[in-house]
C-alpha cells in the first residue's frame, strides 16, 4: 500500500499526536513521505498537494465526512456541490463583506468590554478571559442566541471539542453537551418558525433549499457547525498569535508603534497557529498521488498545519515573522470549502490586538515556557496562558 515505513510516533487520528504540537514529525513527513499512510489514513503534508486535492472534489470527496473515523453528518461541510453550495449560500448572508465591515464598531465595543473585565486586576488568563469570549459573542449574536446563554454555549462548545481526544470521560461530557445543545436549538428553531428575527437561525429555519426546508436534524447540525467553527478556531489564533508576539516582545513593541501593520501580523498568526489542523476527504476511485496508490474508499487528511510550514512556499517557515509577506497560507482551507467566516475572523483578530495594544501596552507572559496544548485531533490550541500587566481603569461609560 505504501513504500515507506510506518512510524510508531505518527498517528494522524490521535488527539495526543496533535496535542503535543508535532512539528518535528510533520517536517519529516514533508521531506520523506509527503503522502503518508499511517496505518489508517493518508496524510497529505505538502502545500501544493493540499491545494490540489482541495480543488478536486470529484476524486477526493467531502461527502464521506470531515473526520476519518466517522461518517458524514447532515451539515454543509460534509457535502459536495451542488448540495454544499445550496446550504452555503444561505449562511453567506450573514458574512457578506458589507455586513462584516458594519460589525467593526460592535467588535471594538465587545473587545473593550472584555478588557474592562480584567484591566483592574493586573493579571488574567489570556485564553479564557480574553481570547474565548470575543468569537463566541460575535457568532452567538449572529445566530441569534441570547446573551445570557453565552456561558452555557461556551461550556457546550468546549466539551464537544474535548471529546476529540478519545478520552471516555470527555466523551461522556460531550454527549451531555450535545444533548443539551440539541434541546436548546430545538426550542429556538420552534420560536423562529413562528417569530423570525434578523439572525442566521431564522435564515436557516425559513430557507428554501431546492423547494424544501431544512429538517430539524440539519438545522441543529448546521447551527452547531457555525457556532463551533466561529468560536473555537478564532480563540486559538488569538491565543497562539498572542503568545508569539509576547514571547518575542520586539514584535509586540513594533506592532504598538506601527499599528497599521496589524493585518500583516494577523496573517502570520493564522499561518502559524493553523487552528484547523486537518480535514478528511474520501477517495472516490483508485488514484495515484506523489507515487502512492490510494484506493477507492480510503480516507485522506489534508494537513493544513503541515502545509503552512512548507519551506518551498514559506521561507524560514519555522520562524514566526509578523512582517511576513506574501503569506498565502491555507489556515482557512482552500477550494469550495474555504472558510466562509474568514473575513469576520480576520477583523476580530485585528481589532482585539489593536485594543490590547492600546489599553494593556505592557502586557507580558506570566510564565516563560510555552503553554501546553489541549489534545484534540483536528482543532487544538493552548489550554491556559497567564499574563500580567499594569492595572488600568475601565473605560468611562
C-alpha positions as CSV (number, residue, x, y, z in Angstrom):
1,X,0.0,0.0,0.0
2,X,2.8,2.4,0.9
3,X,6.5,2.3,0.1
4,X,7.6,3.9,3.3
5,X,7.9,2.5,6.9
6,X,5.1,3.4,9.3
7,X,6.5,5.2,12.2
8,X,5.1,4.5,15.7
9,X,5.1,8.2,16.6
10,X,2.8,9.3,13.7
11,X,-0.9,8.8,14.2
12,X,-2.9,11.5,12.4
13,X,-6.2,10.5,14.0
14,X,-4.9,10.7,17.6
15,X,-5.7,13.7,19.8
16,X,-2.5,13.0,21.7
17,X,-0.5,13.3,18.5
18,X,-1.8,16.8,17.7
19,X,-1.8,17.8,21.4
20,X,2.0,17.6,21.5
21,X,2.3,20.1,18.6
22,X,4.0,17.5,16.3
23,X,6.1,19.9,14.1
24,X,9.1,17.6,14.0
25,X,7.1,14.6,12.8
26,X,5.3,16.7,10.2
27,X,8.6,18.1,8.9
28,X,9.8,14.5,8.5
29,X,6.7,13.6,6.6
30,X,7.0,16.6,4.3
31,X,10.6,15.6,3.4
32,X,10.4,11.9,3.3
33,X,6.8,10.8,2.6
34,X,4.6,13.7,1.7
35,X,1.7,11.3,1.0
36,X,2.0,9.2,4.1
37,X,0.0,6.1,5.2
38,X,-0.1,5.9,9.0
39,X,-1.9,2.6,9.0
40,X,-5.4,4.1,8.9
41,X,-5.4,7.3,6.8
42,X,-3.3,9.0,4.2
43,X,-1.7,12.3,5.4
44,X,-1.2,14.9,2.7
45,X,1.6,17.1,4.1
46,X,2.8,19.5,1.4
47,X,1.2,22.8,0.4
48,X,0.8,22.1,-3.3
49,X,-0.7,18.7,-2.7
50,X,-3.2,20.0,-0.1
51,X,-4.4,22.6,-2.6
52,X,-4.5,20.1,-5.5
53,X,-6.7,17.7,-3.5
54,X,-8.9,20.5,-2.3
55,X,-9.6,21.5,-5.9
56,X,-10.7,18.0,-6.9
57,X,-13.8,17.0,-5.0
58,X,-14.8,14.6,-7.8
59,X,-11.8,12.4,-6.8
60,X,-11.5,13.5,-3.2
61,X,-15.0,13.9,-1.8
62,X,-16.2,15.7,1.3
63,X,-19.4,13.6,1.4
64,X,-17.7,10.8,3.4
65,X,-17.4,13.1,6.4
66,X,-14.7,15.5,7.7
67,X,-13.4,13.0,10.2
68,X,-11.7,9.8,9.0
69,X,-13.1,7.6,11.8
70,X,-16.8,8.6,11.4
71,X,-19.3,9.1,8.7
72,X,-21.0,12.2,7.4
73,X,-23.3,14.5,9.4
74,X,-26.1,16.5,7.9
75,X,-24.2,19.8,7.6
76,X,-22.7,21.6,4.6
77,X,-19.1,20.8,5.5
78,X,-19.9,17.1,4.9
79,X,-21.3,17.7,1.4
80,X,-20.0,18.3,-2.2
81,X,-21.5,20.7,-4.6
82,X,-24.3,21.3,-5.6
83,X,-25.7,20.3,-2.2
84,X,-22.9,22.1,-0.4
85,X,-23.4,25.3,-2.3
86,X,-27.2,25.2,-1.7
87,X,-26.5,25.3,2.0
88,X,-23.5,27.6,1.9
89,X,-25.2,30.4,0.1
90,X,-27.8,30.6,2.8
91,X,-25.2,31.1,5.5
92,X,-23.2,33.5,3.3
93,X,-25.9,36.1,4.0
94,X,-24.5,36.6,7.5
95,X,-20.9,37.1,6.3
96,X,-21.2,39.4,3.3
97,X,-18.4,42.0,3.1
98,X,-20.8,44.8,3.9
99,X,-22.2,43.0,6.9
100,X,-18.7,42.2,8.2
101,X,-17.5,45.8,7.7
102,X,-20.5,47.1,9.6
103,X,-19.7,44.9,12.6
104,X,-16.3,46.6,13.3
105,X,-17.8,49.1,15.8
106,X,-19.5,46.2,17.7
107,X,-16.4,44.1,17.7
108,X,-14.5,47.1,19.2
109,X,-17.1,47.6,21.9
110,X,-17.1,43.9,22.8
111,X,-13.2,43.9,23.0
112,X,-13.4,46.9,25.3
113,X,-16.0,45.2,27.4
114,X,-13.8,42.1,27.7
115,X,-10.7,44.2,28.6
116,X,-12.8,46.1,31.2
117,X,-13.5,42.8,32.8
118,X,-9.8,42.3,33.6
119,X,-7.9,45.6,33.3
120,X,-8.1,46.5,37.0
121,X,-6.7,43.1,38.2
122,X,-3.3,43.3,36.6
123,X,-3.4,39.6,35.7
124,X,-5.6,37.2,33.9
125,X,-5.7,34.0,31.8
126,X,-5.4,35.2,28.2
127,X,-7.2,32.1,26.9
128,X,-10.4,32.2,28.9
129,X,-10.6,35.9,30.0
130,X,-9.6,37.5,26.7
131,X,-9.5,35.1,23.7
132,X,-12.5,32.9,24.3
133,X,-15.3,35.4,24.8
134,X,-14.9,37.6,21.7
135,X,-15.6,35.0,18.9
136,X,-18.3,33.3,21.0
137,X,-20.2,36.6,21.5
138,X,-19.9,37.6,17.8
139,X,-21.0,34.2,16.4
140,X,-23.6,33.7,19.1
141,X,-25.2,37.1,18.2
142,X,-25.1,36.3,14.5
143,X,-27.1,33.1,15.2
144,X,-29.5,34.9,17.5
145,X,-28.6,33.3,20.8
146,X,-29.5,35.4,23.8
147,X,-26.5,37.0,25.7
148,X,-27.4,35.3,28.9
149,X,-26.8,31.9,27.3
150,X,-23.2,32.6,26.3
151,X,-21.5,30.9,29.3
152,X,-23.6,27.7,28.7
153,X,-22.8,27.7,25.0
154,X,-19.1,28.1,25.6
155,X,-19.2,25.2,28.0
156,X,-21.0,23.0,25.5
157,X,-18.7,24.0,22.7
158,X,-15.6,23.3,24.8
159,X,-17.0,20.0,25.9
160,X,-17.7,18.8,22.4
161,X,-14.2,19.7,21.2
162,X,-12.6,18.0,24.2
163,X,-14.2,14.7,23.1
164,X,-11.9,14.6,20.2
165,X,-9.1,13.3,22.4
166,X,-10.6,9.8,22.7
167,X,-10.8,10.2,26.4
168,X,-14.0,8.3,27.5
169,X,-14.7,10.8,30.3
170,X,-14.5,13.6,27.8
171,X,-16.8,11.6,25.5
172,X,-19.5,11.4,28.2
173,X,-19.3,15.1,28.9
174,X,-19.5,15.8,25.2
175,X,-22.6,13.6,24.8
176,X,-24.3,15.5,27.6
177,X,-23.3,18.8,25.9
178,X,-24.7,17.7,22.6
179,X,-28.0,16.6,24.2
180,X,-28.2,20.0,25.9
181,X,-27.5,21.9,22.7
182,X,-30.0,19.8,20.8
183,X,-32.8,20.6,23.2
184,X,-31.7,24.3,23.3
185,X,-31.6,24.6,19.5
186,X,-34.9,22.7,19.1
187,X,-36.6,25.3,21.2
188,X,-35.0,28.2,19.3
189,X,-36.0,26.7,16.0
190,X,-39.6,26.4,17.1
191,X,-39.5,30.0,18.2
192,X,-38.1,31.2,14.9
193,X,-40.7,29.3,12.9
194,X,-43.4,31.5,14.3
195,X,-41.4,34.6,15.0
196,X,-38.4,35.1,12.7
197,X,-35.7,37.5,13.7
198,X,-32.8,39.2,11.8
199,X,-30.4,36.4,12.5
200,X,-28.8,33.3,10.9
201,X,-31.0,30.8,12.8
202,X,-34.1,32.5,11.2
203,X,-32.4,32.4,7.8
204,X,-31.8,28.6,8.2
205,X,-35.3,27.9,9.6
206,X,-37.1,29.6,6.7
207,X,-34.7,28.7,3.9
208,X,-35.9,27.2,0.7
209,X,-33.4,24.6,-0.5
210,X,-34.4,23.1,-3.8
211,X,-38.1,23.5,-2.8
212,X,-37.7,22.1,0.7
213,X,-36.9,23.4,4.1
214,X,-34.1,22.1,6.2
215,X,-35.3,19.4,8.6
216,X,-34.6,19.7,12.4
217,X,-31.6,17.5,12.4
218,X,-29.9,19.6,9.7
219,X,-30.8,22.8,11.5
220,X,-29.2,21.6,14.7
221,X,-26.0,20.4,13.0
222,X,-25.7,23.5,10.7
223,X,-26.1,25.9,13.6
224,X,-23.7,23.9,15.7
225,X,-21.1,23.9,12.9
226,X,-21.4,27.7,12.7
227,X,-21.1,28.1,16.5
228,X,-18.1,25.9,17.0
229,X,-16.4,26.9,13.7
230,X,-16.7,30.6,14.7
231,X,-15.8,30.1,18.3
232,X,-13.0,27.6,18.7
233,X,-10.8,28.5,15.8
234,X,-10.6,32.3,16.3
235,X,-10.0,31.8,20.0
236,X,-6.9,29.6,19.3
237,X,-5.5,32.1,16.8
238,X,-5.9,35.0,19.3
239,X,-4.1,32.9,21.9
240,X,-1.4,31.3,19.8
241,X,-0.7,34.6,18.0
242,X,-0.7,36.5,21.2
243,X,1.9,34.1,22.7
244,X,4.3,34.6,19.7
245,X,4.3,38.4,19.8
246,X,4.6,38.4,23.6
247,X,7.3,35.8,23.7
248,X,9.3,38.0,21.3
249,X,8.5,41.4,22.8
250,X,10.2,43.2,20.0
251,X,7.4,42.2,17.7
252,X,4.8,43.4,20.3
253,X,6.6,46.7,20.5
254,X,6.8,47.1,16.8
255,X,3.1,46.4,16.4
256,X,2.4,49.0,19.1
257,X,4.4,51.6,17.2
258,X,3.1,50.5,13.7
259,X,-0.5,49.7,14.3
260,X,-1.2,49.8,10.5
261,X,0.8,46.5,10.1
262,X,-1.6,44.5,12.2
263,X,-3.3,42.9,9.2
264,X,0.0,41.5,8.1
265,X,0.7,40.2,11.6
266,X,-2.8,38.6,11.7
267,X,-2.0,36.6,8.5
268,X,1.2,35.3,10.2
269,X,-0.8,34.4,13.3
270,X,-3.2,32.4,11.1
271,X,-0.4,30.6,9.3
272,X,1.5,29.8,12.4
273,X,-1.4,28.6,14.5
274,X,-3.5,26.9,11.7
275,X,-6.3,26.2,14.2
276,X,-7.9,23.6,11.9
277,X,-5.1,21.0,11.8
278,X,-6.6,18.7,9.3
279,X,-9.8,17.8,7.4
280,X,-10.7,14.4,5.8
281,X,-11.5,13.6,2.2
282,X,-12.6,10.2,0.8
283,X,-11.1,8.8,-2.4
284,X,-14.0,8.1,-4.9
285,X,-11.8,5.9,-7.1
286,X,-8.3,4.4,-7.2
287,X,-5.8,7.2,-7.8
288,X,-2.1,7.8,-7.6
289,X,-0.7,10.8,-5.8
290,X,3.0,11.5,-5.4
291,X,3.8,8.0,-6.3
292,X,1.4,6.5,-3.8
293,X,-1.5,4.3,-4.8
294,X,-4.7,5.5,-2.9
295,X,-7.6,3.0,-3.1
296,X,-11.2,3.9,-3.6
297,X,-12.9,4.5,-0.3
298,X,-9.7,5.2,1.7
299,X,-9.6,8.4,3.8
300,X,-7.1,11.2,3.4
301,X,-6.3,14.0,5.8
302,X,-5.4,17.4,4.4
303,X,-2.7,18.5,6.9
304,X,-3.2,22.3,6.9
305,X,-0.7,22.9,9.7
306,X,2.0,21.0,7.8
307,X,1.2,22.8,4.5
308,X,1.6,26.1,6.3
309,X,5.2,25.2,7.4
310,X,6.2,24.1,3.9
311,X,9.6,25.7,3.3
312,X,9.2,25.6,-0.5
313,X,6.4,28.2,-0.1
314,X,7.2,29.9,3.2
315,X,11.0,30.7,3.6
316,X,12.2,30.2,7.1
317,X,8.8,28.7,7.8
318,X,9.5,27.7,11.4
319,X,10.1,31.3,12.4
320,X,7.2,33.5,13.4
321,X,7.6,36.8,11.5
322,X,4.8,39.3,12.0
323,X,6.1,41.2,8.9
324,X,5.9,38.1,6.6
325,X,4.7,38.9,3.1
326,X,3.5,37.3,0.8
327,X,1.6,34.9,3.1
328,X,-0.8,32.8,1.1
329,X,-1.5,30.3,3.8
330,X,-4.2,27.7,3.9
331,X,-5.4,28.3,7.5
332,X,-8.9,28.8,6.2
333,X,-8.7,25.8,3.9
334,X,-8.8,26.0,0.1
335,X,-11.3,25.5,-2.7
336,X,-15.1,25.2,-2.4
337,X,-15.0,24.7,1.4
338,X,-12.8,27.8,2.1
339,X,-14.0,29.1,5.4
340,X,-16.9,31.5,4.9
341,X,-16.2,33.3,8.2
342,X,-12.7,34.2,7.2
343,X,-13.3,38.0,6.9
344,X,-15.1,38.1,10.3
345,X,-12.2,36.1,12.0
346,X,-9.6,38.5,10.5
347,X,-11.5,41.5,11.7
348,X,-11.9,40.1,15.2
349,X,-8.2,39.4,15.4
350,X,-7.2,42.8,14.1
351,X,-9.5,44.7,16.5
352,X,-8.7,42.6,19.5
353,X,-5.0,43.1,19.2
354,X,-5.5,46.8,18.4
355,X,-7.4,47.3,21.7
356,X,-4.9,45.2,23.7
357,X,-2.0,47.3,22.4
358,X,-3.9,50.5,23.2
359,X,-5.2,49.6,26.6
360,X,-2.7,47.0,28.0
361,X,0.5,48.1,26.4
362,X,2.8,46.4,28.9
363,X,1.1,43.0,28.6
364,X,3.5,40.2,29.4
365,X,3.6,36.4,29.7
366,X,3.5,35.4,33.4
367,X,5.5,32.2,32.6
368,X,8.5,31.9,30.3
369,X,7.6,28.5,28.9
370,X,5.2,27.9,26.0
371,X,1.7,26.8,27.3
372,X,0.6,23.3,26.8
373,X,-1.8,22.3,24.0
374,X,-5.1,20.6,24.6
375,X,-5.1,17.2,22.9
376,X,-7.7,17.2,20.0
377,X,-7.4,15.5,16.7
378,X,-8.3,18.4,14.4
379,X,-8.8,21.6,16.3
380,X,-6.4,22.4,19.1
381,X,-4.8,25.3,21.0
382,X,-3.4,26.4,24.3
383,X,-5.3,25.3,27.4
384,X,-4.2,28.3,29.6
385,X,-1.9,31.3,29.3
386,X,-1.4,33.5,32.4
387,X,-0.4,37.1,31.6
388,X,0.3,40.2,33.7
389,X,0.0,43.9,33.1
390,X,-0.2,47.2,34.9
391,X,-3.7,47.6,36.3
392,X,-5.6,50.3,34.5
393,X,-9.1,51.7,35.0
394,X,-12.2,50.7,33.0
395,X,-13.3,52.9,30.1
396,X,-15.7,55.6,31.2
397,X,-19.3,54.9,30.3
